[in-house]
Amino acid sequence: MITVGKQIVGGREIDKKAPRFDYLRCIYCGLCSDVCPARAIRMEKSFTIEYAFEVALLPLSTDPRVGAILAFAFIFLVSLSVYLISGLLSPKGEHTDKAFDPFTGGTPQTTHLERYYIPGLFSFVLFFLITEIAVFLILLRPALYVLLLVLITLAALMVEGIELLRRLR
């Protein structure tokens, strides 16, 4: 019996009790349907068991590592689907040598070099990883992980600040 409020009986206020039925512990023996005064519980062969799915998941939900693994798998699948969809939507075709000609003068380059701004690329990768780690750790929720996330973020910002000061000098 659980307390669901107050009621007045004989001029005194007492706790109003209500029965509690735990579906997850039910073994479907039918004894409760025999003793229920309101006949609110029916045990029929055609009755659908609504909580069978939750009963099947009960052993999985007791281990906190399962949630971490499921969160990692979910993030991985979302990232993978984004890359697959972007690959399917990207333009296809072949580039001719004319596409590599500079826009001024029309003289073809002797070598084709990929140029990346390394500090900018480093910043992008760093903050992308911090975001992925943040999402993963927020799903885990213990205070130690949140503190670890704050320390990682501060370290990354400190590295970026030092790099920015070097570039300004």
Stockholm file with secondary structure:
# STOCKHOLM 1.0

chainA/1-169         MITVGKQIVGGREIDKKAPRFDYLRCIYCGLCSDVCPARAIRMEKSFTIEYAFEVALLPLSTDPRVGAILAFAFIFLVSLSVYLISGLLSPKGEHTDKAFDPFTGGTPQTTHLERYYIPGLFSFVLFFLITEIAVFLILLRPALYVLLLVLITLAALMVEGIELLRRLR
#=GR chainA/1-169 SS CEEEEEEEETTEEEEEEECCCCGGGCCCCSHHHHHCTTCCCCCCTTCCCTTHHHHHHHHHHTCHHHHHHHHHHHHHHHHHHHHHHHHHHSCCCCCCHHHHSCTTTCCCCSSCCCCCCHHHHHHHHHHHHHHHHHHHHHHHCCHHHHHHHHHHHHHHHHHHHHHHHHHHC
#=GC SS_cons         CEEEEEEEETTEEEEEEECCCCGGGCCCCSHHHHHCTTCCCCCCTTCCCTTHHHHHHHHHHTCHHHHHHHHHHHHHHHHHHHHHHHHHHSCCCCCCHHHHSCTTTCCCCSSCCCCCCHHHHHHHHHHHHHHHHHHHHHHHCCHHHHHHHHHHHHHHHHHHHHHHHHHHC
//
